[in-house]
Amino acid sequence: MLKNLALGASAMIASPSISFANNFEDEKNYKLKGNINHSVSRWTFGYLSLDELCKAVKEIGFNAIDLVGPKDWPVLQKHGIYSSMCYTAGDNNLYNGLDNPIYHNQLIKEYLEVIPVMAKAGYKNLICFSGKREGMDDETGMKNCMDALKKILPFAEKNGVTMVMELLNSKIDHKDYMCNHVEWGAELCKRISSENFKLLFDIYHMQIQEGDIIRNIKDNHQYIAHYHTGGVPGRHEINDTQELYYPAVMKAIVETGYKGYVAQEFVPTYTDKLDSLREAIKICDV
């Protein structure tokens, strides 16, 4: 008996992710429950062509991809895949954002150009960024964002498009980024007071920046239009090699009545990277 116990303990130590299913053959046959609308960020599977990623997404069982620009929308449409979070045709540099008037003219032009194209394609969410502080205080940055958004949102509202500002951490990945706390982003939403301006709650970034993920989601869900995932630390798989328990986070999201998309945005490390995506989708499919 002692020998068998020792062998069992050794097997558990050798398999740190044993609490999540690693039988990928079973995961290939997994049927989604339908409580979460799943997506995946294009850049995290950049080793695949967009055609290949579309085919993989359909094989896994969902139908959306994040962060694809207008030139690639025809590829999505060919495969019946939805663009769950759109880019403009411009650089969309998250550091040269709406909090700095220097960039307003160019950004406003790009957003106003892409919004009707999105509307024609039936897409709803358009990502935007606060940009860096560069010495600005919170209040000045917020007012500058409001000035730019007031010139974009009437057109967005008319076309049924939502401008979605991403929350990013400024501790590790995006130094000096302004929209780095839920409280700041929620306050901007309150002041804008439009259903066509909301937040992209990146769970990876907000876990690094401030933690308290489930409470922040529940307290601010009315301002959130989209979610991204990622394991902390390292932004890799969202299994039990990282510090958040994603099934609980997903259950909290579902309990708020959320009907939007949750996009996987981790950098896969498995030999078969699509196995990472299959596993993540199953973990989040509560």
Phi and psi restraints in degrees (value plus and minus 20) as a CYANA .aco file:
   2 LEU   PHI     -80.7   -40.7
   2 LEU   PSI     -59.2   -19.2
   3 LYS   PHI     -82.2   -42.2
   3 LYS   PSI     -63.1   -23.1
   4 ASN   PHI     -86.3   -46.3
   4 ASN   PSI     -59.4   -19.4
   5 LEU   PHI     -82.2   -42.2
   5 LEU   PSI     -62.2   -22.2
   6 ALA   PHI     -82.9   -42.9
   6 ALA   PSI     -62.0   -22.0
   7 LEU   PHI     -84.2   -44.2
   7 LEU   PSI     -59.5   -19.5
   8 GLY   PHI     -84.1   -44.1
   8 GLY   PSI     -63.2   -23.2
   9 ALA   PHI     -82.9   -42.9
   9 ALA   PSI     -60.3   -20.3
  10 SER   PHI     -82.7   -42.7
  10 SER   PSI     -59.2   -19.2
  11 ALA   PHI     -85.3   -45.3
  11 ALA   PSI     -58.1   -18.1
  12 MET   PHI     -87.8   -47.8
  12 MET   PSI     -60.7   -20.7
  13 ILE   PHI     -84.0   -44.0
  13 ILE   PSI     -56.9   -16.9
  14 ALA   PHI     -95.3   -55.3
  14 ALA   PSI     -32.4     7.6
  15 SER   PHI    -145.8  -105.8
  15 SER   PSI      60.2   100.2
  16 PRO   PHI     -84.3   -44.3
  16 PRO   PSI     -38.4     1.6
  17 SER   PHI    -124.3   -84.3
  17 SER   PSI       6.4    46.4
  18 ILE   PHI     -84.5   -44.5
  18 ILE   PSI     -43.6    -3.6
  19 SER   PHI     -94.9   -54.9
  19 SER   PSI     -37.1     2.9
  20 PHE   PHI    -126.7   -86.7
  20 PHE   PSI     126.8   166.8
  21 ALA   PHI     -82.3   -42.3
  21 ALA   PSI     107.7   147.7
  22 ASN   PHI    -134.4   -94.4
  22 ASN   PSI      -4.1    35.9
  23 ASN   PHI    -106.9   -66.9
  23 ASN   PSI      70.6   110.6
  24 PHE   PHI     -91.9   -51.9
  24 PHE   PSI     -40.7    -0.7
  25 GLU   PHI     -85.3   -45.3
  25 GLU   PSI     -59.8   -19.8
  26 ASP   PHI     -85.4   -45.4
  26 ASP   PSI     -60.6   -20.6
  27 GLU   PHI     -85.4   -45.4
  27 GLU   PSI     -48.7    -8.7
  28 LYS   PHI     -86.1   -46.1
  28 LYS   PSI     -43.3    -3.3
  29 ASN   PHI    -121.6   -81.6
  29 ASN   PSI     -12.7    27.3
  30 TYR   PHI     -90.9   -50.9
  30 TYR   PSI     116.2   156.2
  31 LYS   PHI    -123.6   -83.6
  31 LYS   PSI     104.6   144.6
  32 LEU   PHI     -88.0   -48.0
  32 LEU   PSI     126.7   166.7
  33 LYS   PHI    -101.7   -61.7
  33 LYS   PSI     -46.9    -6.9
  34 GLY   PHI      74.5   114.5
  34 GLY   PSI     -18.3    21.7
  35 ASN   PHI    -102.0   -62.0
  35 ASN   PSI     -46.4    -6.4
  36 ILE   PHI    -136.1   -96.1
  36 ILE   PSI     112.7   152.7
  37 ASN   PHI    -107.0   -67.0
  37 ASN   PSI      90.8   130.8
  38 HIS   PHI    -109.9   -69.9
  38 HIS   PSI     128.6   168.6
  39 SER   PHI    -168.6  -128.6
  39 SER   PSI     156.5   196.5
  40 VAL   PHI    -166.3  -126.3
  40 VAL   PSI     121.8   161.8
  41 SER   PHI     -97.1   -57.1
  41 SER   PSI     111.4   151.4
  42 ARG   PHI     -76.0   -36.0
  42 ARG   PSI     -64.8   -24.8
  43 TRP   PHI     -85.4   -45.4
  43 TRP   PSI     -45.4    -5.4
  44 THR   PHI     -94.6   -54.6
  44 THR   PSI     -35.4     4.6
  45 PHE   PHI    -142.2  -102.2
  45 PHE   PSI      22.5    62.5
  46 GLY   PHI     -86.7   -46.7
  46 GLY   PSI     -34.4     5.6
  47 TYR   PHI     -91.7   -51.7
  47 TYR   PSI     -36.8     3.2
  48 LEU   PHI    -115.2   -75.2
  48 LEU   PSI     127.8   167.8
  49 SER   PHI     -87.3   -47.3
  49 SER   PSI     140.6   180.6
  50 LEU   PHI     -83.3   -43.3
  50 LEU   PSI     -56.0   -16.0
  51 ASP   PHI     -78.2   -38.2
  51 ASP   PSI     -66.0   -26.0
  52 GLU   PHI     -84.8   -44.8
  52 GLU   PSI     -60.6   -20.6
  53 LEU   PHI     -86.2   -46.2
  53 LEU   PSI     -59.9   -19.9
  54 CYS   PHI     -79.1   -39.1
  54 CYS   PSI     -63.9   -23.9
  55 LYS   PHI     -84.3   -44.3
  55 LYS   PSI     -59.6   -19.6
  56 ALA   PHI     -85.3   -45.3
  56 ALA   PSI     -62.9   -22.9
  57 VAL   PHI     -79.4   -39.4
  57 VAL   PSI     -65.3   -25.3
  58 LYS   PHI     -86.2   -46.2
  58 LYS   PSI     -57.0   -17.0
  59 GLU   PHI     -85.1   -45.1
  59 GLU   PSI     -58.3   -18.3
  60 ILE   PHI     -90.8   -50.8
  60 ILE   PSI     -52.2   -12.2
  61 GLY   PHI     101.6   141.6
  61 GLY   PSI     -11.4    28.6
  62 PHE   PHI    -140.6  -100.6
  62 PHE   PSI    -198.0  -158.0
  63 ASN   PHI    -164.9  -124.9
  63 ASN   PSI      15.0    55.0
  64 ALA   PHI    -163.1  -123.1
  64 ALA   PSI     126.2   166.2
  65 ILE   PHI    -154.0  -114.0
  65 ILE   PSI     116.5   156.5
  66 ASP   PHI    -111.6   -71.6
  66 ASP   PSI     134.8   174.8
  67 LEU   PHI      40.5    80.5
  67 LEU   PSI      35.5    75.5
  68 VAL   PHI    -138.8   -98.8
  68 VAL   PSI     112.5   152.5
  69 GLY   PHI    -105.4   -65.4
  69 GLY   PSI     149.1   189.1
  70 PRO   PHI     -76.0   -36.0
  70 PRO   PSI     -54.9   -14.9
  71 LYS   PHI     -84.9   -44.9
  71 LYS   PSI     -42.8    -2.8
  72 ASP   PHI    -121.6   -81.6
  72 ASP   PSI     -21.2    18.8
  73 TRP   PHI     -80.8   -40.8
  73 TRP   PSI     -55.7   -15.7
  74 PRO   PHI     -78.5   -38.5
  74 PRO   PSI     -52.0   -12.0
  75 VAL   PHI     -86.1   -46.1
  75 VAL   PSI     -64.8   -24.8
  76 LEU   PHI     -79.0   -39.0
  76 LEU   PSI     -65.5   -25.5
  77 GLN   PHI     -84.7   -44.7
  77 GLN   PSI     -55.1   -15.1
  78 LYS   PHI     -79.9   -39.9
  78 LYS   PSI     -53.0   -13.0
  79 HIS   PHI    -118.4   -78.4
  79 HIS   PSI     -20.3    19.7
  80 GLY   PHI      51.6    91.6
  80 GLY   PSI      11.6    51.6
  81 ILE   PHI    -123.6   -83.6
  81 ILE   PSI     117.4   157.4
  82 TYR   PHI    -109.8   -69.8
  82 TYR   PSI     122.5   162.5
  83 SER   PHI    -109.7   -69.7
  83 SER   PSI      75.6   115.6
  84 SER   PHI     -98.6   -58.6
  84 SER   PSI     -40.5    -0.5
  85 MET   PHI    -166.7  -126.7
  85 MET   PSI      96.4   136.4
  86 CYS   PHI    -115.2   -75.2
  86 CYS   PSI     131.0   171.0
  87 TYR   PHI    -120.2   -80.2
  87 TYR   PSI     141.0   181.0
  88 THR   PHI    -101.2   -61.2
  88 THR   PSI     159.0   199.0
  89 ALA   PHI     -99.2   -59.2
  89 ALA   PSI     -32.5     7.5
  90 GLY   PHI    -101.3   -61.3
  90 GLY   PSI    -190.1  -150.1
  91 ASP   PHI     -91.1   -51.1
  91 ASP   PSI     -47.0    -7.0
  92 ASN   PHI      33.2    73.2
  92 ASN   PSI      23.2    63.2
  93 ASN   PHI     -86.4   -46.4
  93 ASN   PSI      96.3   136.3
  94 LEU   PHI     -88.6   -48.6
  94 LEU   PSI     -34.6     5.4
  95 TYR   PHI    -107.7   -67.7
  95 TYR   PSI     -46.6    -6.6
  96 ASN   PHI    -120.7   -80.7
  96 ASN   PSI      56.0    96.0
  97 GLY   PHI    -129.6   -89.6
  97 GLY   PSI    -183.7  -143.7
  98 LEU   PHI     -92.2   -52.2
  98 LEU   PSI     -33.6     6.4
  99 ASP   PHI     -99.4   -59.4
  99 ASP   PSI     -25.5    14.5
 100 ASN   PHI    -139.8   -99.8
 100 ASN   PSI      94.4   134.4
 101 PRO   PHI     -78.0   -38.0
 101 PRO   PSI     -41.2    -1.2
 102 ILE   PHI     -77.1   -37.1
 102 ILE   PSI     -53.0   -13.0
 103 TYR   PHI    -119.2   -79.2
 103 TYR   PSI     -20.2    19.8
 104 HIS   PHI     -79.8   -39.8
 104 HIS   PSI     -69.7   -29.7
 105 ASN   PHI     -77.7   -37.7
 105 ASN   PSI     -66.7   -26.7
 106 GLN   PHI     -87.6   -47.6
 106 GLN   PSI     -63.9   -23.9
 107 LEU   PHI     -85.0   -45.0
 107 LEU   PSI     -64.8   -24.8
 108 ILE   PHI     -80.5   -40.5
 108 ILE   PSI     -62.7   -22.7
 109 LYS   PHI     -78.9   -38.9
 109 LYS   PSI     -66.6   -26.6
 110 GLU   PHI     -83.7   -43.7
 110 GLU   PSI     -63.6   -23.6
 111 TYR   PHI     -86.6   -46.6
 111 TYR   PSI     -63.1   -23.1
 112 LEU   PHI     -86.6   -46.6
 112 LEU   PSI     -49.0    -9.0
 113 GLU   PHI     -92.9   -52.9
 113 GLU   PSI     -59.7   -19.7
 114 VAL   PHI    -104.9   -64.9
 114 VAL   PSI     -45.0    -5.0
 115 ILE   PHI     -77.0   -37.0
 115 ILE   PSI     -69.5   -29.5
 116 PRO   PHI     -86.5   -46.5
 116 PRO   PSI     -49.6    -9.6
 117 VAL   PHI     -87.0   -47.0
 117 VAL   PSI     -61.8   -21.8
 118 MET   PHI     -79.9   -39.9
 118 MET   PSI     -68.3   -28.3
 119 ALA   PHI     -78.6   -38.6
 119 ALA   PSI     -60.9   -20.9
 120 LYS   PHI     -84.0   -44.0
 120 LYS   PSI     -56.1   -16.1
 121 ALA   PHI    -101.0   -61.0
 121 ALA   PSI     -31.4     8.6
 122 GLY   PHI      66.7   106.7
 122 GLY   PSI       0.1    40.1
 123 TYR   PHI    -115.5   -75.5
 123 TYR   PSI     131.8   171.8
 124 LYS   PHI    -138.4   -98.4
 124 LYS   PSI     -52.7   -12.7
 125 ASN   PHI    -130.3   -90.3
 125 ASN   PSI     110.9   150.9
 126 LEU   PHI    -145.6  -105.6
 126 LEU   PSI      98.6   138.6
 127 ILE   PHI     -93.6   -53.6
 127 ILE   PSI     125.5   165.5
 128 CYS   PHI    -164.4  -124.4
 128 CYS   PSI     145.7   185.7
 129 PHE   PHI    -153.8  -113.8
 129 PHE   PSI     130.3   170.3
 130 SER   PHI     -92.4   -52.4
 130 SER   PSI     -57.1   -17.1
 131 GLY   PHI      71.9   111.9
 131 GLY   PSI    -199.7  -159.7
 132 LYS   PHI     -97.7   -57.7
 132 LYS   PSI     139.3   179.3
 133 ARG   PHI     -92.7   -52.7
 133 ARG   PSI     -68.5   -28.5
 134 GLU   PHI      28.2    68.2
 134 GLU   PSI      27.9    67.9
 135 GLY   PHI      69.2   109.2
 135 GLY   PSI     -28.0    12.0
 136 MET   PHI     -95.1   -55.1
 136 MET   PSI     123.7   163.7
 137 ASP   PHI    -102.3   -62.3
 137 ASP   PSI     148.1   188.1
 138 ASP   PHI     -77.0   -37.0
 138 ASP   PSI     -63.5   -23.5
 139 GLU   PHI     -86.6   -46.6
 139 GLU   PSI     -63.6   -23.6
 140 THR   PHI     -83.6   -43.6
 140 THR   PSI     -64.7   -24.7
 141 GLY   PHI     -81.7   -41.7
 141 GLY   PSI     -60.4   -20.4
 142 MET   PHI     -84.9   -44.9
 142 MET   PSI     -63.4   -23.4
 143 LYS   PHI     -84.0   -44.0
 143 LYS   PSI     -58.4   -18.4
 144 ASN   PHI     -85.6   -45.6
 144 ASN   PSI     -60.7   -20.7
 145 CYS   PHI     -81.4   -41.4
 145 CYS   PSI     -63.0   -23.0
 146 MET   PHI     -82.7   -42.7
 146 MET   PSI     -61.3   -21.3
 147 ASP   PHI     -78.4   -38.4
 147 ASP   PSI     -64.2   -24.2
 148 ALA   PHI     -90.4   -50.4
 148 ALA   PSI     -64.6   -24.6
 149 LEU   PHI     -85.3   -45.3
 149 LEU   PSI     -51.4   -11.4
 150 LYS   PHI     -85.3   -45.3
 150 LYS   PSI     -41.1    -1.1
 151 LYS   PHI    -109.9   -69.9
 151 LYS   PSI     -32.7     7.3
 152 ILE   PHI    -124.9   -84.9
 152 ILE   PSI     -59.9   -19.9
 153 LEU   PHI     -84.7   -44.7
 153 LEU   PSI     -56.5   -16.5
 154 PRO   PHI     -77.2   -37.2
 154 PRO   PSI     -59.0   -19.0
 155 PHE   PHI     -91.4   -51.4
 155 PHE   PSI     -58.6   -18.6
 156 ALA   PHI     -84.1   -44.1
 156 ALA   PSI     -63.9   -23.9
 157 GLU   PHI     -81.0   -41.0
 157 GLU   PSI     -62.2   -22.2
 158 LYS   PHI     -81.8   -41.8
 158 LYS   PSI     -52.9   -12.9
 159 ASN   PHI    -119.8   -79.8
 159 ASN   PSI     -16.2    23.8
 160 GLY   PHI      49.7    89.7
 160 GLY   PSI      10.2    50.2
 161 VAL   PHI    -129.0   -89.0
 161 VAL   PSI     119.4   159.4
 162 THR   PHI    -127.3   -87.3
 162 THR   PSI     105.3   145.3
 163 MET   PHI     -99.3   -59.3
 163 MET   PSI     108.5   148.5
 164 VAL   PHI    -145.5  -105.5
 164 VAL   PSI      92.0   132.0
 165 MET   PHI    -110.2   -70.2
 165 MET   PSI     109.6   149.6
 166 GLU   PHI    -104.8   -64.8
 166 GLU   PSI     114.9   154.9
 167 LEU   PHI    -105.5   -65.5
 167 LEU   PSI     102.8   142.8
 168 LEU   PHI    -148.6  -108.6
 168 LEU   PSI     130.7   170.7
 169 ASN   PHI    -100.6   -60.6
 169 ASN   PSI     123.3   163.3
 170 SER   PHI    -128.0   -88.0
 170 SER   PSI     -15.2    24.8
 171 LYS   PHI    -101.4   -61.4
 171 LYS   PSI     -60.5   -20.5
 172 ILE   PHI    -140.6  -100.6
 172 ILE   PSI     -74.8   -34.8
 173 ASP   PHI    -112.4   -72.4
 173 ASP   PSI     -58.5   -18.5
 174 HIS   PHI    -152.1  -112.1
 174 HIS   PSI      55.6    95.6
 175 LYS   PHI     -76.2   -36.2
 175 LYS   PSI     115.4   155.4
 176 ASP   PHI      56.7    96.7
 176 ASP   PSI     -16.6    23.4
 177 TYR   PHI     -85.3   -45.3
 177 TYR   PSI     117.3   157.3
 178 MET   PHI    -100.8   -60.8
 178 MET   PSI     -67.0   -27.0
 179 CYS   PHI    -101.7   -61.7
 179 CYS   PSI      51.0    91.0
 180 ASN   PHI    -134.1   -94.1
 180 ASN   PSI     -14.2    25.8
 181 HIS   PHI    -157.0  -117.0
 181 HIS   PSI     122.2   162.2
 182 VAL   PHI     -78.7   -38.7
 182 VAL   PSI     -59.6   -19.6
 183 GLU   PHI     -79.1   -39.1
 183 GLU   PSI     -63.4   -23.4
 184 TRP   PHI     -85.2   -45.2
 184 TRP   PSI     -66.8   -26.8
 185 GLY   PHI     -82.8   -42.8
 185 GLY   PSI     -61.5   -21.5
 186 ALA   PHI     -85.0   -45.0
 186 ALA   PSI     -58.3   -18.3
 187 GLU   PHI     -84.4   -44.4
 187 GLU   PSI     -59.0   -19.0
 188 LEU   PHI     -82.9   -42.9
 188 LEU   PSI     -61.5   -21.5
 189 CYS   PHI     -81.1   -41.1
 189 CYS   PSI     -62.8   -22.8
 190 LYS   PHI     -81.8   -41.8
 190 LYS   PSI     -63.4   -23.4
 191 ARG   PHI     -90.5   -50.5
 191 ARG   PSI     -57.6   -17.6
 192 ILE   PHI     -87.7   -47.7
 192 ILE   PSI     -60.5   -20.5
 193 SER   PHI      33.3    73.3
 193 SER   PSI      33.8    73.8
 194 SER   PHI    -157.9  -117.9
 194 SER   PSI     116.4   156.4
 195 GLU   PHI     -87.2   -47.2
 195 GLU   PSI     -29.6    10.4
 196 ASN   PHI    -120.7   -80.7
 196 ASN   PSI      -5.6    34.4
 197 PHE   PHI    -153.7  -113.7
 197 PHE   PSI      99.4   139.4
 198 LYS   PHI    -164.7  -124.7
 198 LYS   PSI    -190.9  -150.9
 199 LEU   PHI    -133.0   -93.0
 199 LEU   PSI     129.9   169.9
 200 LEU   PHI    -120.1   -80.1
 200 LEU   PSI      89.6   129.6
 201 PHE   PHI    -108.7   -68.7
 201 PHE   PSI      81.2   121.2
 202 ASP   PHI    -107.8   -67.8
 202 ASP   PSI      90.0   130.0
 203 ILE   PHI     -83.4   -43.4
 203 ILE   PSI     -59.9   -19.9
 204 TYR   PHI     -77.9   -37.9
 204 TYR   PSI     -72.2   -32.2
 205 HIS   PHI     -84.7   -44.7
 205 HIS   PSI     -61.5   -21.5
 206 MET   PHI     -95.1   -55.1
 206 MET   PSI     -46.3    -6.3
 207 GLN   PHI     -85.7   -45.7
 207 GLN   PSI     -60.3   -20.3
 208 ILE   PHI     -87.4   -47.4
 208 ILE   PSI     -63.8   -23.8
 209 GLN   PHI     -94.4   -54.4
 209 GLN   PSI     -64.8   -24.8
 210 GLU   PHI    -165.3  -125.3
 210 GLU   PSI     -29.9    10.1
 211 GLY   PHI      44.0    84.0
 211 GLY   PSI    -173.6  -133.6
 212 ASP   PHI      34.0    74.0
 212 ASP   PSI      22.8    62.8
 213 ILE   PHI     -81.8   -41.8
 213 ILE   PSI     -71.6   -31.6
 214 ILE   PHI     -85.3   -45.3
 214 ILE   PSI     -63.3   -23.3
 215 ARG   PHI     -82.9   -42.9
 215 ARG   PSI     -62.7   -22.7
 216 ASN   PHI     -83.3   -43.3
 216 ASN   PSI     -57.4   -17.4
 217 ILE   PHI     -85.1   -45.1
 217 ILE   PSI     -67.4   -27.4
 218 LYS   PHI     -85.1   -45.1
 218 LYS   PSI     -58.6   -18.6
 219 ASP   PHI     -95.3   -55.3
 219 ASP   PSI     -42.4    -2.4
 220 ASN   PHI    -146.5  -106.5
 220 ASN   PSI      -4.0    36.0
 221 HIS   PHI     -79.6   -39.6
 221 HIS   PSI     -47.7    -7.7
 222 GLN   PHI     -88.7   -48.7
 222 GLN   PSI     -34.2     5.8
 223 TYR   PHI    -123.9   -83.9
 223 TYR   PSI     -15.5    24.5
 224 ILE   PHI    -127.9   -87.9
 224 ILE   PSI     106.6   146.6
 225 ALA   PHI    -130.0   -90.0
 225 ALA   PSI     -28.7    11.3
 226 HIS   PHI    -184.2  -144.2
 226 HIS   PSI     133.6   173.6
 227 TYR   PHI    -150.9  -110.9
 227 TYR   PSI     125.7   165.7
 228 HIS   PHI    -140.7  -100.7
 228 HIS   PSI     132.2   172.2
 229 THR   PHI    -132.3   -92.3
 229 THR   PSI     155.1   195.1
 230 GLY   PHI     143.1   183.1
 230 GLY   PSI     121.3   161.3
 231 GLY   PHI     -99.3   -59.3
 231 GLY   PSI     120.5   160.5
 232 VAL   PHI    -138.1   -98.1
 232 VAL   PSI     107.2   147.2
 233 PRO   PHI    -105.7   -65.7
 233 PRO   PSI     144.8   184.8
 234 GLY   PHI      79.7   119.7
 234 GLY   PSI     -36.7     3.3
 235 ARG   PHI      38.6    78.6
 235 ARG   PSI      21.3    61.3
 236 HIS   PHI    -129.9   -89.9
 236 HIS   PSI    -171.8  -131.8
 237 GLU   PHI     -72.4   -32.4
 237 GLU   PSI     131.9   171.9
 238 ILE   PHI    -120.0   -80.0
 238 ILE   PSI       7.0    47.0
 239 ASN   PHI    -103.6   -63.6
 239 ASN   PSI    -180.1  -140.1
 240 ASP   PHI    -104.7   -64.7
 240 ASP   PSI      -0.3    39.7
 241 THR   PHI    -104.8   -64.8
 241 THR   PSI     -24.2    15.8
 242 GLN   PHI    -144.7  -104.7
 242 GLN   PSI     158.9   198.9
 243 GLU   PHI    -112.0   -72.0
 243 GLU   PSI     -30.2     9.8
 244 LEU   PHI    -121.9   -81.9
 244 LEU   PSI     126.8   166.8
 245 TYR   PHI    -120.8   -80.8
 245 TYR   PSI      77.1   117.1
 246 TYR   PHI     -84.6   -44.6
 246 TYR   PSI     -53.2   -13.2
 247 PRO   PHI     -76.0   -36.0
 247 PRO   PSI     -59.7   -19.7
 248 ALA   PHI     -87.1   -47.1
 248 ALA   PSI     -59.3   -19.3
 249 VAL   PHI     -83.2   -43.2
 249 VAL   PSI     -64.4   -24.4
 250 MET   PHI     -84.8   -44.8
 250 MET   PSI     -59.6   -19.6
 251 LYS   PHI     -82.0   -42.0
 251 LYS   PSI     -58.8   -18.8
 252 ALA   PHI     -84.4   -44.4
 252 ALA   PSI     -59.4   -19.4
 253 ILE   PHI     -83.5   -43.5
 253 ILE   PSI     -66.6   -26.6
 254 VAL   PHI     -80.8   -40.8
 254 VAL   PSI     -59.8   -19.8
 255 GLU   PHI     -84.5   -44.5
 255 GLU   PSI     -42.2    -2.2
 256 THR   PHI     -97.4   -57.4
 256 THR   PSI     -28.0    12.0
 257 GLY   PHI      67.6   107.6
 257 GLY   PSI      -7.5    32.5
 258 TYR   PHI     -82.3   -42.3
 258 TYR   PSI     115.1   155.1
 259 LYS   PHI    -141.9  -101.9
 259 LYS   PSI     -15.3    24.7
 260 GLY   PHI    -102.1   -62.1
 260 GLY   PSI    -175.3  -135.3
 261 TYR   PHI    -126.8   -86.8
 261 TYR   PSI     128.6   168.6
 262 VAL   PHI    -135.9   -95.9
 262 VAL   PSI      95.3   135.3
 263 ALA   PHI    -124.5   -84.5
 263 ALA   PSI     109.8   149.8
 264 GLN   PHI     -90.7   -50.7
 264 GLN   PSI     105.8   145.8
 265 GLU   PHI    -156.9  -116.9
 265 GLU   PSI      28.8    68.8
 266 PHE   PHI    -127.4   -87.4
 266 PHE   PSI     139.5   179.5
 267 VAL   PHI    -113.9   -73.9
 267 VAL   PSI      91.8   131.8
 268 PRO   PHI     -90.5   -50.5
 268 PRO   PSI     126.2   166.2
 269 THR   PHI    -141.1  -101.1
 269 THR   PSI     -31.1     8.9
 270 TYR   PHI     -85.2   -45.2
 270 TYR   PSI     136.7   176.7
 271 THR   PHI     -77.3   -37.3
 271 THR   PSI     -67.6   -27.6
 272 ASP   PHI    -117.1   -77.1
 272 ASP   PSI      80.8   120.8
 273 LYS   PHI     -82.3   -42.3
 273 LYS   PSI     -47.7    -7.7
 274 LEU   PHI     -89.4   -49.4
 274 LEU   PSI     -43.3    -3.3
 275 ASP   PHI     -84.0   -44.0
 275 ASP   PSI     -55.4   -15.4
 276 SER   PHI     -80.9   -40.9
 276 SER   PSI     -62.4   -22.4
 277 LEU   PHI     -88.7   -48.7
 277 LEU   PSI     -62.6   -22.6
 278 ARG   PHI     -78.9   -38.9
 278 ARG   PSI     -64.9   -24.9
 279 GLU   PHI     -82.5   -42.5
 279 GLU   PSI     -64.3   -24.3
 280 ALA   PHI     -84.5   -44.5
 280 ALA   PSI     -62.0   -22.0
 281 ILE   PHI     -81.3   -41.3
 281 ILE   PSI     -61.9   -21.9
 282 LYS   PHI     -86.5   -46.5
 282 LYS   PSI     -60.7   -20.7
 283 ILE   PHI     -80.4   -40.4
 283 ILE   PSI     -60.0   -20.0
 284 CYS   PHI    -106.7   -66.7
 284 CYS   PSI     -25.7    14.3
 285 ASP   PHI    -107.8   -67.8
 285 ASP   PSI      54.9    94.9
